[in-house]
Amino acid sequence: MPQISLYIDAETLRKVENAASRRNISISKWVAEQIRTKVEPVYPEGFEALFGSIEDDSFQRPSQPVFDQDSPRESL
């Protein structure tokens, strides 16, 4: 497997170590996951099921302007 060398400051290294430790994975695996999410972003599992899941009367579609009120445009 290819390897990468990184040069980072001590504070960033501490944060990376803490993040990997919280997940109980190696620093290498944590960094690889972070890179992968930036290169190939994916939505979390079940994300599509959230569509339409909020029932709140404060979410209202704004009134739509009538086409006749639109700016005049040049015919092409």
PQR file of N, CA, C, O and H, with PARSE charges and radii, in Angstrom:
ATOM      1  N   MET A   1       0.852  -1.176   0.000 -0.4000 1.5000
ATOM      2  CA  MET A   1       0.000   0.000   0.000 -0.0000 2.0000
ATOM      3  C   MET A   1       0.896   1.237   0.000  0.5500 1.7000
ATOM      4  O   MET A   1       1.873   1.282   0.747 -0.5500 1.4000
ATOM      5  N   PRO A   2       0.586   2.236  -0.819 -0.5600 1.5000
ATOM      6  CA  PRO A   2       1.391   3.462  -0.866  0.2800 2.0000
ATOM      7  C   PRO A   2       1.359   4.198   0.473  0.5500 1.7000
ATOM      8  O   PRO A   2       0.411   4.073   1.248 -0.5500 1.4000
ATOM      9  N   GLN A   3       2.402   4.955   0.718 -0.4000 1.5000
ATOM     10  CA  GLN A   3       2.498   5.731   1.948 -0.0000 2.0000
ATOM     11  C   GLN A   3       2.634   7.208   1.615  0.5500 1.7000
ATOM     12  O   GLN A   3       3.114   7.578   0.544 -0.5500 1.4000
ATOM     13  H   GLN A   3       3.171   5.057   0.088  0.4000 1.0000
ATOM     14  N   ILE A   4       2.198   8.052   2.560 -0.4000 1.5000
ATOM     15  CA  ILE A   4       2.304   9.505   2.420 -0.0000 2.0000
ATOM     16  C   ILE A   4       2.956  10.050   3.676  0.5500 1.7000
ATOM     17  O   ILE A   4       2.651   9.603   4.782 -0.5500 1.4000
ATOM     18  H   ILE A   4       1.808   7.751   3.431  0.4000 1.0000
ATOM     19  N   SER A   5       3.843  11.004   3.514 -0.4000 1.5000
ATOM     20  CA  SER A   5       4.443  11.700   4.657 -0.0000 2.0000
ATOM     21  C   SER A   5       3.780  13.059   4.779  0.5500 1.7000
ATOM     22  O   SER A   5       3.608  13.765   3.785 -0.5500 1.4000
ATOM     23  H   SER A   5       4.090  11.367   2.616  0.4000 1.0000
ATOM     24  N   LEU A   6       3.412  13.420   5.984 -0.4000 1.5000
ATOM     25  CA  LEU A   6       2.776  14.717   6.229 -0.0000 2.0000
ATOM     26  C   LEU A   6       3.633  15.534   7.184  0.5500 1.7000
ATOM     27  O   LEU A   6       4.233  14.994   8.113 -0.5500 1.4000
ATOM     28  H   LEU A   6       3.552  12.847   6.792  0.4000 1.0000
ATOM     29  N   TYR A   7       3.683  16.823   6.949 -0.4000 1.5000
ATOM     30  CA  TYR A   7       4.365  17.733   7.856 -0.0000 2.0000
ATOM     31  C   TYR A   7       3.308  18.675   8.416  0.5500 1.7000
ATOM     32  O   TYR A   7       2.774  19.522   7.700 -0.5500 1.4000
ATOM     33  H   TYR A   7       3.195  17.262   6.194  0.4000 1.0000
ATOM     34  N   ILE A   8       3.012  18.518   9.706 -0.4000 1.5000
ATOM     35  CA  ILE A   8       1.997  19.352  10.354 -0.0000 2.0000
ATOM     36  C   ILE A   8       2.542  19.867  11.672  0.5500 1.7000
ATOM     37  O   ILE A   8       3.490  19.311  12.226 -0.5500 1.4000
ATOM     38  H   ILE A   8       3.445  17.830  10.288  0.4000 1.0000
ATOM     39  N   ASP A   9       1.941  20.920  12.163 -0.4000 1.5000
ATOM     40  CA  ASP A   9       2.381  21.500  13.428 -0.0000 2.0000
ATOM     41  C   ASP A   9       1.918  20.635  14.600  0.5500 1.7000
ATOM     42  O   ASP A   9       1.046  19.779  14.449 -0.5500 1.4000
ATOM     43  H   ASP A   9       1.170  21.371  11.713  0.4000 1.0000
ATOM     44  N   ALA A  10       2.504  20.867  15.748 -0.4000 1.5000
ATOM     45  CA  ALA A  10       2.249  20.047  16.937 -0.0000 2.0000
ATOM     46  C   ALA A  10       0.785  20.111  17.380  0.5500 1.7000
ATOM     47  O   ALA A  10       0.222  19.099  17.795 -0.5500 1.4000
ATOM     48  H   ALA A  10       3.212  21.563  15.871  0.4000 1.0000
ATOM     49  N   GLU A  11       0.175  21.272  17.295 -0.4000 1.5000
ATOM     50  CA  GLU A  11      -1.221  21.429  17.714 -0.0000 2.0000
ATOM     51  C   GLU A  11      -2.153  20.609  16.819  0.5500 1.7000
ATOM     52  O   GLU A  11      -3.070  19.953  17.315 -0.5500 1.4000
ATOM     53  H   GLU A  11       0.632  22.095  16.958  0.4000 1.0000
ATOM     54  N   THR A  12      -1.925  20.644  15.513 -0.4000 1.5000
ATOM     55  CA  THR A  12      -2.745  19.862  14.583 -0.0000 2.0000
ATOM     56  C   THR A  12      -2.543  18.376  14.825  0.5500 1.7000
ATOM     57  O   THR A  12      -3.506  17.609  14.790 -0.5500 1.4000
ATOM     58  H   THR A  12      -1.181  21.177  15.110  0.4000 1.0000
ATOM     59  N   LEU A  13      -1.304  17.957  15.072 -0.4000 1.5000
ATOM     60  CA  LEU A  13      -1.031  16.549  15.357 -0.0000 2.0000
ATOM     61  C   LEU A  13      -1.784  16.107  16.611  0.5500 1.7000
ATOM     62  O   LEU A  13      -2.341  15.010  16.648 -0.5500 1.4000
ATOM     63  H   LEU A  13      -0.522  18.580  15.101  0.4000 1.0000
ATOM     64  N   ARG A  14      -1.802  16.948  17.625 -0.4000 1.5000
ATOM     65  CA  ARG A  14      -2.530  16.619  18.860 -0.0000 2.0000
ATOM     66  C   ARG A  14      -4.011  16.414  18.569  0.5500 1.7000
ATOM     67  O   ARG A  14      -4.626  15.479  19.084 -0.5500 1.4000
ATOM     68  H   ARG A  14      -1.349  17.839  17.596  0.4000 1.0000
ATOM     69  N   LYS A  15      -4.586  17.292  17.739 -0.4000 1.5000
ATOM     70  CA  LYS A  15      -6.005  17.170  17.395 -0.0000 2.0000
ATOM     71  C   LYS A  15      -6.272  15.897  16.603  0.5500 1.7000
ATOM     72  O   LYS A  15      -7.277  15.223  16.831 -0.5500 1.4000
ATOM     73  H   LYS A  15      -4.087  18.051  17.321  0.4000 1.0000
ATOM     74  N   VAL A  16      -5.379  15.562  15.675 -0.4000 1.5000
ATOM     75  CA  VAL A  16      -5.526  14.336  14.882 -0.0000 2.0000
ATOM     76  C   VAL A  16      -5.438  13.116  15.798  0.5500 1.7000
ATOM     77  O   VAL A  16      -6.244  12.192  15.686 -0.5500 1.4000
ATOM     78  H   VAL A  16      -4.563  16.109  15.490  0.4000 1.0000
ATOM     79  N   GLU A  17      -4.467  13.114  16.693 -0.4000 1.5000
ATOM     80  CA  GLU A  17      -4.315  11.997  17.637 -0.0000 2.0000
ATOM     81  C   GLU A  17      -5.567  11.832  18.500  0.5500 1.7000
ATOM     82  O   GLU A  17      -6.023  10.712  18.731 -0.5500 1.4000
ATOM     83  H   GLU A  17      -3.812  13.864  16.784  0.4000 1.0000
ATOM     84  N   ASN A  18      -6.115  12.940  18.971 -0.4000 1.5000
ATOM     85  CA  ASN A  18      -7.318  12.882  19.804 -0.0000 2.0000
ATOM     86  C   ASN A  18      -8.517  12.358  19.009  0.5500 1.7000
ATOM     87  O   ASN A  18      -9.294  11.546  19.511 -0.5500 1.4000
ATOM     88  H   ASN A  18      -5.745  13.850  18.784  0.4000 1.0000
ATOM     89  N   ALA A  19      -8.659  12.821  17.787 -0.4000 1.5000
ATOM     90  CA  ALA A  19      -9.784  12.383  16.957 -0.0000 2.0000
ATOM     91  C   ALA A  19      -9.688  10.885  16.677  0.5500 1.7000
ATOM     92  O   ALA A  19     -10.687  10.172  16.763 -0.5500 1.4000
ATOM     93  H   ALA A  19      -8.027  13.480  17.379  0.4000 1.0000
ATOM     94  N   ALA A  20      -8.495  10.409  16.344 -0.4000 1.5000
ATOM     95  CA  ALA A  20      -8.302   8.979  16.077 -0.0000 2.0000
ATOM     96  C   ALA A  20      -8.527   8.161  17.346  0.5500 1.7000
ATOM     97  O   ALA A  20      -9.113   7.079  17.302 -0.5500 1.4000
ATOM     98  H   ALA A  20      -7.683  10.989  16.274  0.4000 1.0000
ATOM     99  N   SER A  21      -8.065   8.678  18.458 -0.4000 1.5000
ATOM    100  CA  SER A  21      -8.231   7.977  19.734 -0.0000 2.0000
ATOM    101  C   SER A  21      -9.699   7.846  20.118  0.5500 1.7000
ATOM    102  O   SER A  21     -10.123   6.800  20.608 -0.5500 1.4000
ATOM    103  H   SER A  21      -7.589   9.556  18.494  0.4000 1.0000
ATOM    104  N   ARG A  22     -10.475   8.904  19.897 -0.4000 1.5000
ATOM    105  CA  ARG A  22     -11.908   8.855  20.219 -0.0000 2.0000
ATOM    106  C   ARG A  22     -12.624   7.779  19.418  0.5500 1.7000
ATOM    107  O   ARG A  22     -13.596   7.196  19.899 -0.5500 1.4000
ATOM    108  H   ARG A  22     -10.130   9.754  19.498  0.4000 1.0000
ATOM    109  N   ARG A  23     -12.161   7.507  18.206 -0.4000 1.5000
ATOM    110  CA  ARG A  23     -12.777   6.492  17.345 -0.0000 2.0000
ATOM    111  C   ARG A  23     -12.112   5.124  17.508  0.5500 1.7000
ATOM    112  O   ARG A  23     -12.526   4.145  16.888 -0.5500 1.4000
ATOM    113  H   ARG A  23     -11.372   7.980  17.815  0.4000 1.0000
ATOM    114  N   ASN A  24     -11.080   5.068  18.348 -0.4000 1.5000
ATOM    115  CA  ASN A  24     -10.320   3.823  18.569 -0.0000 2.0000
ATOM    116  C   ASN A  24      -9.755   3.260  17.265  0.5500 1.7000
ATOM    117  O   ASN A  24      -9.834   2.057  17.016 -0.5500 1.4000
ATOM    118  H   ASN A  24     -10.743   5.863  18.852  0.4000 1.0000
ATOM    119  N   ILE A  25      -9.188   4.135  16.437 -0.4000 1.5000
ATOM    120  CA  ILE A  25      -8.539   3.718  15.198 -0.0000 2.0000
ATOM    121  C   ILE A  25      -7.167   4.372  15.124  0.5500 1.7000
ATOM    122  O   ILE A  25      -6.877   5.309  15.869 -0.5500 1.4000
ATOM    123  H   ILE A  25      -9.125   5.112  16.639  0.4000 1.0000
ATOM    124  N   SER A  26      -6.336   3.884  14.238 -0.4000 1.5000
ATOM    125  CA  SER A  26      -4.990   4.443  14.088 -0.0000 2.0000
ATOM    126  C   SER A  26      -5.064   5.825  13.428  0.5500 1.7000
ATOM    127  O   SER A  26      -6.039   6.172  12.762 -0.5500 1.4000
ATOM    128  H   SER A  26      -6.571   3.123  13.633  0.4000 1.0000
ATOM    129  N   ILE A  27      -4.003   6.589  13.640 -0.4000 1.5000
ATOM    130  CA  ILE A  27      -3.912   7.905  13.014 -0.0000 2.0000
ATOM    131  C   ILE A  27      -3.946   7.743  11.495  0.5500 1.7000
ATOM    132  O   ILE A  27      -4.602   8.516  10.796 -0.5500 1.4000
ATOM    133  H   ILE A  27      -3.211   6.307  14.181  0.4000 1.0000
ATOM    134  N   SER A  28      -3.245   6.750  10.998 -0.4000 1.5000
ATOM    135  CA  SER A  28      -3.199   6.510   9.563 -0.0000 2.0000
ATOM    136  C   SER A  28      -4.590   6.251   8.997  0.5500 1.7000
ATOM    137  O   SER A  28      -4.954   6.800   7.956 -0.5500 1.4000
ATOM    138  H   SER A  28      -2.712   6.123  11.565  0.4000 1.0000
ATOM    139  N   LYS A  29      -5.368   5.414   9.683 -0.4000 1.5000
ATOM    140  CA  LYS A  29      -6.720   5.109   9.212 -0.0000 2.0000
ATOM    141  C   LYS A  29      -7.604   6.349   9.288  0.5500 1.7000
ATOM    142  O   LYS A  29      -8.398   6.595   8.380 -0.5500 1.4000
ATOM    143  H   LYS A  29      -5.073   4.969  10.528  0.4000 1.0000
ATOM    144  N   TRP A  30      -7.479   7.130  10.352 -0.4000 1.5000
ATOM    145  CA  TRP A  30      -8.285   8.337  10.508 -0.0000 2.0000
ATOM    146  C   TRP A  30      -7.981   9.337   9.389  0.5500 1.7000
ATOM    147  O   TRP A  30      -8.897   9.900   8.788 -0.5500 1.4000
ATOM    148  H   TRP A  30      -6.834   6.930  11.089  0.4000 1.0000
ATOM    149  N   VAL A  31      -6.694   9.555   9.114 -0.4000 1.5000
ATOM    150  CA  VAL A  31      -6.304  10.487   8.061 -0.0000 2.0000
ATOM    151  C   VAL A  31      -6.804   9.987   6.705  0.5500 1.7000
ATOM    152  O   VAL A  31      -7.307  10.772   5.902 -0.5500 1.4000
ATOM    153  H   VAL A  31      -5.951   9.098   9.602  0.4000 1.0000
ATOM    154  N   ALA A  32      -6.668   8.683   6.449 -0.4000 1.5000
ATOM    155  CA  ALA A  32      -7.143   8.124   5.182 -0.0000 2.0000
ATOM    156  C   ALA A  32      -8.647   8.343   5.018  0.5500 1.7000
ATOM    157  O   ALA A  32      -9.104   8.663   3.921 -0.5500 1.4000
ATOM    158  H   ALA A  32      -6.260   8.045   7.102  0.4000 1.0000
ATOM    159  N   GLU A  33      -9.422   8.176   6.090 -0.4000 1.5000
ATOM    160  CA  GLU A  33     -10.869   8.403   6.028 -0.0000 2.0000
ATOM    161  C   GLU A  33     -11.176   9.866   5.724  0.5500 1.7000
ATOM    162  O   GLU A  33     -12.074  10.166   4.937 -0.5500 1.4000
ATOM    163  H   GLU A  33      -9.051   7.917   6.982  0.4000 1.0000
ATOM    164  N   GLN A  34     -10.436  10.765   6.342 -0.4000 1.5000
ATOM    165  CA  GLN A  34     -10.660  12.199   6.113 -0.0000 2.0000
ATOM    166  C   GLN A  34     -10.369  12.567   4.666  0.5500 1.7000
ATOM    167  O   GLN A  34     -11.120  13.322   4.049 -0.5500 1.4000
ATOM    168  H   GLN A  34      -9.707  10.521   6.982  0.4000 1.0000
ATOM    169  N   ILE A  35      -9.278  12.031   4.127 -0.4000 1.5000
ATOM    170  CA  ILE A  35      -8.937  12.298   2.732 -0.0000 2.0000
ATOM    171  C   ILE A  35     -10.008  11.721   1.817  0.5500 1.7000
ATOM    172  O   ILE A  35     -10.434  12.374   0.865 -0.5500 1.4000
ATOM    173  H   ILE A  35      -8.668  11.417   4.628  0.4000 1.0000
ATOM    174  N   ARG A  36     -10.442  10.503   2.103 -0.4000 1.5000
ATOM    175  CA  ARG A  36     -11.449   9.842   1.267 -0.0000 2.0000
ATOM    176  C   ARG A  36     -12.747  10.649   1.230  0.5500 1.7000
ATOM    177  O   ARG A  36     -13.360  10.767   0.169 -0.5500 1.4000
ATOM    178  H   ARG A  36     -10.096   9.972   2.876  0.4000 1.0000
ATOM    179  N   THR A  37     -13.174  11.203   2.357 -0.4000 1.5000
ATOM    180  CA  THR A  37     -14.424  11.972   2.382 -0.0000 2.0000
ATOM    181  C   THR A  37     -14.308  13.269   1.585  0.5500 1.7000
ATOM    182  O   THR A  37     -15.311  13.781   1.087 -0.5500 1.4000
ATOM    183  H   THR A  37     -12.676  11.107   3.219  0.4000 1.0000
ATOM    184  N   LYS A  38     -13.104  13.798   1.461 -0.4000 1.5000
ATOM    185  CA  LYS A  38     -12.916  15.023   0.667 -0.0000 2.0000
ATOM    186  C   LYS A  38     -12.826  14.705  -0.819  0.5500 1.7000
ATOM    187  O   LYS A  38     -13.272  15.492  -1.653 -0.5500 1.4000
ATOM    188  H   LYS A  38     -12.289  13.382   1.865  0.4000 1.0000
ATOM    189  N   VAL A  39     -12.254  13.562  -1.148 -0.4000 1.5000
ATOM    190  CA  VAL A  39     -12.073  13.185  -2.544 -0.0000 2.0000
ATOM    191  C   VAL A  39     -13.345  12.580  -3.120  0.5500 1.7000
ATOM    192  O   VAL A  39     -13.687  12.844  -4.272 -0.5500 1.4000
ATOM    193  H   VAL A  39     -11.891  12.923  -0.470  0.4000 1.0000
ATOM    194  N   GLU A  40     -14.047  11.773  -2.335 -0.4000 1.5000
ATOM    195  CA  GLU A  40     -15.282  11.112  -2.763 -0.0000 2.0000
ATOM    196  C   GLU A  40     -16.357  11.328  -1.708  0.5500 1.7000
ATOM    197  O   GLU A  40     -16.653  10.414  -0.938 -0.5500 1.4000
ATOM    198  H   GLU A  40     -13.769  11.558  -1.399  0.4000 1.0000
ATOM    199  N   PRO A  41     -16.946  12.516  -1.659 -0.5600 1.5000
ATOM    200  CA  PRO A  41     -17.960  12.753  -0.636  0.2800 2.0000
ATOM    201  C   PRO A  41     -19.189  11.861  -0.844  0.5500 1.7000
ATOM    202  O   PRO A  41     -19.654  11.683  -1.970 -0.5500 1.4000
ATOM    203  N   VAL A  42     -19.697  11.315   0.238 -0.4000 1.5000
ATOM    204  CA  VAL A  42     -20.909  10.496   0.186 -0.0000 2.0000
ATOM    205  C   VAL A  42     -21.833  10.927   1.320  0.5500 1.7000
ATOM    206  O   VAL A  42     -21.384  11.386   2.370 -0.5500 1.4000
ATOM    207  H   VAL A  42     -19.319  11.460   1.152  0.4000 1.0000
ATOM    208  N   TYR A  43     -23.119  10.771   1.084 -0.4000 1.5000
ATOM    209  CA  TYR A  43     -24.088  11.073   2.130 -0.0000 2.0000
ATOM    210  C   TYR A  43     -24.175   9.896   3.086  0.5500 1.7000
ATOM    211  O   TYR A  43     -23.951   8.755   2.679 -0.5500 1.4000
ATOM    212  H   TYR A  43     -23.484  10.399   0.231  0.4000 1.0000
ATOM    213  N   PRO A  44     -24.495  10.149   4.348 -0.5600 1.5000
ATOM    214  CA  PRO A  44     -24.618   9.054   5.306  0.2800 2.0000
ATOM    215  C   PRO A  44     -25.755   8.099   4.933  0.5500 1.7000
ATOM    216  O   PRO A  44     -26.707   8.478   4.251 -0.5500 1.4000
ATOM    217  N   GLU A  45     -25.635   6.875   5.387 -0.4000 1.5000
ATOM    218  CA  GLU A  45     -26.667   5.875   5.111 -0.0000 2.0000
ATOM    219  C   GLU A  45     -28.011   6.359   5.652  0.5500 1.7000
ATOM    220  O   GLU A  45     -28.083   6.868   6.771 -0.5500 1.4000
ATOM    221  H   GLU A  45     -24.862   6.567   5.941  0.4000 1.0000
ATOM    222  N   GLY A  46     -29.061   6.203   4.873 -0.4000 1.5000
ATOM    223  CA  GLY A  46     -30.395   6.621   5.284 -0.0000 2.0000
ATOM    224  C   GLY A  46     -30.700   8.083   5.025  0.5500 1.7000
ATOM    225  O   GLY A  46     -31.777   8.559   5.384 -0.5500 1.4000
ATOM    226  H   GLY A  46     -29.002   5.789   3.965  0.4000 1.0000
ATOM    227  N   PHE A  47     -29.771   8.808   4.408 -0.4000 1.5000
ATOM    228  CA  PHE A  47     -29.974  10.238   4.164 -0.0000 2.0000
ATOM    229  C   PHE A  47     -31.227  10.495   3.334  0.5500 1.7000
ATOM    230  O   PHE A  47     -31.979  11.430   3.607 -0.5500 1.4000
ATOM    231  H   PHE A  47     -28.896   8.422   4.117  0.4000 1.0000
ATOM    232  N   GLU A  48     -31.445   9.659   2.320 -0.4000 1.5000
ATOM    233  CA  GLU A  48     -32.595   9.855   1.432 -0.0000 2.0000
ATOM    234  C   GLU A  48     -33.912   9.726   2.175  0.5500 1.7000
ATOM    235  O   GLU A  48     -34.906  10.333   1.776 -0.5500 1.4000
ATOM    236  H   GLU A  48     -30.834   8.900   2.099  0.4000 1.0000
ATOM    237  N   ALA A  49     -33.940   8.948   3.246 -0.4000 1.5000
ATOM    238  CA  ALA A  49     -35.172   8.741   4.004 -0.0000 2.0000
ATOM    239  C   ALA A  49     -35.606  10.009   4.735  0.5500 1.7000
ATOM    240  O   ALA A  49     -36.751  10.104   5.176 -0.5500 1.4000
ATOM    241  H   ALA A  49     -33.133   8.455   3.570  0.4000 1.0000
ATOM    242  N   LEU A  50     -34.706  10.983   4.868 -0.4000 1.5000
ATOM    243  CA  LEU A  50     -35.050  12.216   5.570 -0.0000 2.0000
ATOM    244  C   LEU A  50     -35.932  13.139   4.749  0.5500 1.7000
ATOM    245  O   LEU A  50     -36.571  14.034   5.302 -0.5500 1.4000
ATOM    246  H   LEU A  50     -33.776  10.906   4.510  0.4000 1.0000
ATOM    247  N   PHE A  51     -35.976  12.934   3.433 -0.4000 1.5000
ATOM    248  CA  PHE A  51     -36.765  13.813   2.570 -0.0000 2.0000
ATOM    249  C   PHE A  51     -38.223  13.819   3.017  0.5500 1.7000
ATOM    250  O   PHE A  51     -38.861  12.770   3.106 -0.5500 1.4000
ATOM    251  H   PHE A  51     -35.457  12.207   2.984  0.4000 1.0000
ATOM    252  N   GLY A  52     -38.736  15.004   3.295 -0.4000 1.5000
ATOM    253  CA  GLY A  52     -40.132  15.157   3.713 -0.0000 2.0000
ATOM    254  C   GLY A  52     -40.401  14.764   5.145  0.5500 1.7000
ATOM    255  O   GLY A  52     -41.561  14.650   5.542 -0.5500 1.4000
ATOM    256  H   GLY A  52     -38.218  15.856   3.223  0.4000 1.0000
ATOM    257  N   SER A  53     -39.351  14.550   5.942 -0.4000 1.5000
ATOM    258  CA  SER A  53     -39.560  14.071   7.310 -0.0000 2.0000
ATOM    259  C   SER A  53     -39.871  15.180   8.313  0.5500 1.7000
ATOM    260  O   SER A  53     -40.255  14.894   9.447 -0.5500 1.4000
ATOM    261  H   SER A  53     -38.409  14.643   5.620  0.4000 1.0000
ATOM    262  N   ILE A  54     -39.712  16.430   7.914 -0.4000 1.5000
ATOM    263  CA  ILE A  54     -39.995  17.533   8.836 -0.0000 2.0000
ATOM    264  C   ILE A  54     -41.421  18.016   8.605  0.5500 1.7000
ATOM    265  O   ILE A  54     -41.791  18.436   7.508 -0.5500 1.4000
ATOM    266  H   ILE A  54     -39.400  16.662   6.993  0.4000 1.0000
ATOM    267  N   GLU A  55     -42.197  17.944   9.659 -0.4000 1.5000
ATOM    268  CA  GLU A  55     -43.556  18.469   9.603 -0.0000 2.0000
ATOM    269  C   GLU A  55     -43.614  19.670  10.533  0.5500 1.7000
ATOM    270  O   GLU A  55     -43.748  19.526  11.748 -0.5500 1.4000
ATOM    271  H   GLU A  55     -41.897  17.603  10.550  0.4000 1.0000
ATOM    272  N   ASP A  56     -43.513  20.841   9.954 -0.4000 1.5000
ATOM    273  CA  ASP A  56     -43.466  22.068  10.731 -0.0000 2.0000
ATOM    274  C   ASP A  56     -44.169  23.149   9.925  0.5500 1.7000
ATOM    275  O   ASP A  56     -43.789  23.432   8.789 -0.5500 1.4000
ATOM    276  H   ASP A  56     -43.404  20.958   8.967  0.4000 1.0000
ATOM    277  N   ASP A  57     -45.189  23.746  10.511 -0.4000 1.5000
ATOM    278  CA  ASP A  57     -45.959  24.764   9.796 -0.0000 2.0000
ATOM    279  C   ASP A  57     -45.138  26.009   9.455  0.5500 1.7000
ATOM    280  O   ASP A  57     -45.526  26.789   8.586 -0.5500 1.4000
ATOM    281  H   ASP A  57     -45.498  23.516  11.433  0.4000 1.0000
ATOM    282  N   SER A  58     -43.999  26.199  10.141 -0.4000 1.5000
ATOM    283  CA  SER A  58     -43.188  27.379   9.840 -0.0000 2.0000
ATOM    284  C   SER A  58     -42.418  27.217   8.524  0.5500 1.7000
ATOM    285  O   SER A  58     -41.903  28.198   7.987 -0.5500 1.4000
ATOM    286  H   SER A  58     -43.684  25.565  10.848  0.4000 1.0000
ATOM    287  N   PHE A  59     -42.334  25.990   8.000 -0.4000 1.5000
ATOM    288  CA  PHE A  59     -41.705  25.766   6.708 -0.0000 2.0000
ATOM    289  C   PHE A  59     -42.761  25.941   5.622  0.5500 1.7000
ATOM    290  O   PHE A  59     -43.545  25.033   5.346 -0.5500 1.4000
ATOM    291  H   PHE A  59     -42.752  25.193   8.436  0.4000 1.0000
ATOM    292  N   GLN A  60     -42.765  27.094   5.027 -0.4000 1.5000
ATOM    293  CA  GLN A  60     -43.734  27.406   3.988 -0.0000 2.0000
ATOM    294  C   GLN A  60     -42.997  27.788   2.718  0.5500 1.7000
ATOM    295  O   GLN A  60     -41.963  28.453   2.766 -0.5500 1.4000
ATOM    296  H   GLN A  60     -42.128  27.831   5.251  0.4000 1.0000
ATOM    297  N   ARG A  61     -43.533  27.367   1.586 -0.4000 1.5000
ATOM    298  CA  ARG A  61     -42.964  27.777   0.312 -0.0000 2.0000
ATOM    299  C   ARG A  61     -43.306  29.248   0.095  0.5500 1.7000
ATOM    300  O   ARG A  61     -44.468  29.633   0.224 -0.5500 1.4000
ATOM    301  H   ARG A  61     -44.374  26.826   1.547  0.4000 1.0000
ATOM    302  N   PRO A  62     -42.318  30.069  -0.231 -0.5600 1.5000
ATOM    303  CA  PRO A  62     -42.613  31.472  -0.467  0.2800 2.0000
ATOM    304  C   PRO A  62     -43.511  31.640  -1.690  0.5500 1.7000
ATOM    305  O   PRO A  62     -43.501  30.815  -2.604 -0.5500 1.4000
ATOM    306  N   SER A  63     -44.279  32.709  -1.688 -0.4000 1.5000
ATOM    307  CA  SER A  63     -45.157  32.940  -2.835 -0.0000 2.0000
ATOM    308  C   SER A  63     -44.300  33.121  -4.082  0.5500 1.7000
ATOM    309  O   SER A  63     -43.235  33.739  -4.046 -0.5500 1.4000
ATOM    310  H   SER A  63     -44.287  33.379  -0.946  0.4000 1.0000
ATOM    311  N   GLN A  64     -44.791  32.568  -5.180 -0.4000 1.5000
ATOM    312  CA  GLN A  64     -44.049  32.609  -6.432 -0.0000 2.0000
ATOM    313  C   GLN A  64     -44.566  33.760  -7.286  0.5500 1.7000
ATOM    314  O   GLN A  64     -45.777  33.955  -7.398 -0.5500 1.4000
ATOM    315  H   GLN A  64     -45.655  32.066  -5.209  0.4000 1.0000
ATOM    316  N   PRO A  65     -43.665  34.517  -7.885 -0.5600 1.5000
ATOM    317  CA  PRO A  65     -44.108  35.631  -8.728  0.2800 2.0000
ATOM    318  C   PRO A  65     -44.816  35.099  -9.974  0.5500 1.7000
ATOM    319  O   PRO A  65     -44.527  34.006 -10.461 -0.5500 1.4000
ATOM    320  N   VAL A  66     -45.736  35.895 -10.462 -0.4000 1.5000
ATOM    321  CA  VAL A  66     -46.443  35.558 -11.684 -0.0000 2.0000
ATOM    322  C   VAL A  66     -45.518  35.853 -12.854  0.5500 1.7000
ATOM    323  O   VAL A  66     -44.802  36.855 -12.845 -0.5500 1.4000
ATOM    324  H   VAL A  66     -45.970  36.783 -10.066  0.4000 1.0000
ATOM    325  N   PHE A  67     -45.528  34.986 -13.862 -0.4000 1.5000
ATOM    326  CA  PHE A  67     -44.633  35.149 -15.005 -0.0000 2.0000
ATOM    327  C   PHE A  67     -44.817  36.508 -15.674  0.5500 1.7000
ATOM    328  O   PHE A  67     -43.853  37.073 -16.191 -0.5500 1.4000
ATOM    329  H   PHE A  67     -46.110  34.173 -13.869  0.4000 1.0000
ATOM    330  N   ASP A  68     -46.029  37.036 -15.674 -0.4000 1.5000
ATOM    331  CA  ASP A  68     -46.286  38.330 -16.298 -0.0000 2.0000
ATOM    332  C   ASP A  68     -45.516  39.455 -15.619  0.5500 1.7000
ATOM    333  O   ASP A  68     -45.269  40.493 -16.233 -0.5500 1.4000
ATOM    334  H   ASP A  68     -46.812  36.577 -15.255  0.4000 1.0000
ATOM    335  N   GLN A  69     -45.136  39.263 -14.371 -0.4000 1.5000
ATOM    336  CA  GLN A  69     -44.400  40.287 -13.636 -0.0000 2.0000
ATOM    337  C   GLN A  69     -42.890  40.215 -13.876  0.5500 1.7000
ATOM    338  O   GLN A  69     -42.139  41.051 -13.375 -0.5500 1.4000
ATOM    339  H   GLN A  69     -45.337  38.419 -13.872  0.4000 1.0000
ATOM    340  N   ASP A  70     -42.457  39.230 -14.629 -0.4000 1.5000
ATOM    341  CA  ASP A  70     -41.046  39.047 -14.917 -0.0000 2.0000
ATOM    342  C   ASP A  70     -40.539  40.177 -15.826  0.5500 1.7000
ATOM    343  O   ASP A  70     -41.326  40.826 -16.516 -0.5500 1.4000
ATOM    344  H   ASP A  70     -43.068  38.550 -15.036  0.4000 1.0000
ATOM    345  N   SER A  71     -39.249  40.397 -15.819 -0.4000 1.5000
ATOM    346  CA  SER A  71     -38.659  41.418 -16.687 -0.0000 2.0000
ATOM    347  C   SER A  71     -38.826  41.029 -18.148  0.5500 1.7000
ATOM    348  O   SER A  71     -38.755  39.851 -18.498 -0.5500 1.4000
ATOM    349  H   SER A  71     -38.610  39.869 -15.259  0.4000 1.0000
ATOM    350  N   PRO A  72     -39.051  42.031 -19.003 -0.5600 1.5000
ATOM    351  CA  PRO A  72     -39.156  41.709 -20.435  0.2800 2.0000
ATOM    352  C   PRO A  72     -37.827  41.141 -20.939  0.5500 1.7000
ATOM    353  O   PRO A  72     -36.755  41.606 -20.553 -0.5500 1.4000
ATOM    354  N   ARG A  73     -37.913  40.145 -21.794 -0.4000 1.5000
ATOM    355  CA  ARG A  73     -36.719  39.513 -22.336 -0.0000 2.0000
ATOM    356  C   ARG A  73     -36.762  39.518 -23.850  0.5500 1.7000
ATOM    357  O   ARG A  73     -37.825  39.506 -24.470 -0.5500 1.4000
ATOM    358  H   ARG A  73     -38.785  39.768 -22.108  0.4000 1.0000
ATOM    359  N   GLU A  74     -35.592  39.536 -24.414 -0.4000 1.5000
ATOM    360  CA  GLU A  74     -35.459  39.533 -25.858 -0.0000 2.0000
ATOM    361  C   GLU A  74     -35.737  38.132 -26.376  0.5500 1.7000
ATOM    362  O   GLU A  74     -35.232  37.154 -25.826 -0.5500 1.4000
ATOM    363  H   GLU A  74     -34.728  39.546 -23.911  0.4000 1.0000
ATOM    364  N   SER A  75     -36.527  38.031 -27.417 -0.4000 1.5000
ATOM    365  CA  SER A  75     -36.789  36.723 -28.033 -0.0000 2.0000
ATOM    366  C   SER A  75     -35.556  36.264 -28.783  0.5500 1.7000
ATOM    367  O   SER A  75     -34.890  37.060 -29.444 -0.5500 1.4000
ATOM    368  H   SER A  75     -36.938  38.826 -27.864  0.4000 1.0000
ATOM    369  N   LEU A  76     -35.259  35.006 -28.682 -0.4000 1.5000
ATOM    370  CA  LEU A  76     -34.096  34.464 -29.391 -0.0000 2.0000
ATOM    371  C   LEU A  76     -34.498  33.790 -30.658  0.5500 1.7000
ATOM    372  O   LEU A  76     -33.646  33.276 -31.382 -0.5500 1.4000
ATOM    373  H   LEU A  76     -35.801  34.359 -28.144  0.4000 1.0000
TER
END
